[in-house]
Amino acid sequence: MLSSTGKKDKARVSFNAAISAAKSSKFVHEQGLACELAAFHCLRYGDNDRALHLFQQAQDCYTKWGSEVKVESIKQQIKNINAEAPQN
């Protein structure tokens, strides 16, 4: 897996390709999964803003797909990111 071997840029390109392919094929559950995994990749490298955006995309996909369990899981991830954000 590219993400775990330190090839961060190649992994990001691969995640984006997977998201685009799933969206083009109208596989909303696969798109959600690709967004979710890309978000975890971003978290690993400290890109919380991008991770938040990807988790929100995943939540939208899982909502369309009808998976309340996945929606709740993603909501928790979003809550965790927001809790870590600096308070003004």
N, C-alpha and C positions, 0 to 999 in steps of 0.2 A: 504494500500500500504506500503510495507516494507520500501521503500526509505524515506517516510515522517514520519515514526515512530521511526527513529533513529537506526534501525537495518541495518546499513550500509553494513556489511559483507554479511549478508543473502541476501540483495538486490543485491549486486554485483554478487553473485553466481546465483541468479535467472535471472538476465539480461544475464549473460554468457550462461546459459542454453537456454534461449529464442533465443539468437543469433544463437547458434549451431543448435537448432531444426529447425529454419526457414531456415538456410543454408542447412541442410540435406534434407529438404523437397522441396528445390528449390523455396521457396516463397521469392523472392528477395525483394519485397516491405515490407514484414513482417520483414525480416532481417534488412532492412534499418531503419525501425521504432524502432526495438529493439536496434540497435546501437545508434540511435539518443537519445532515452530515457536513455540509459546507460550513454551517454555522459553528459546529463544534470545532472544525478545523480553524476557523477564525478566532475562536476563544483560545485555542491552544497557543496562538501567536499574539494574543493581546489585542486583537482588532474587535473590540466589543461593539463598536457602532455597526460594523458590517455584520457581525454575528446577530445583533438585534434585528437588523433588516431581514436577514435570511430566516431567522426564527419566525418573524411575522409573516413572511411568504409561506413558510411551511404550515403555519397555523391556518392561513387562508386555504391552502390546498387540502389539509386534513378536514377542515370544516366542509368544503365542497364535497369531499369524499364521504363524509358522514361518520368519521371516527372520533367520537367524543373522548375516548381514552387518550388518543394522540393529541387532541386539542388541549386537554388538561395538562398533559406532560409538557407541551410546548409553552403553555401559559406559565408553568412553574419555571421553566428556563428563562423566560422573559423577566419574570419577577426577580429571579436571582441576579440577572445582569443589572436590572434597575436598582437593586439593593446595594450592589457594589459600586454604583456610580457615585461620584463625589456630590455631596449636598451643598447647595449654594446658600 
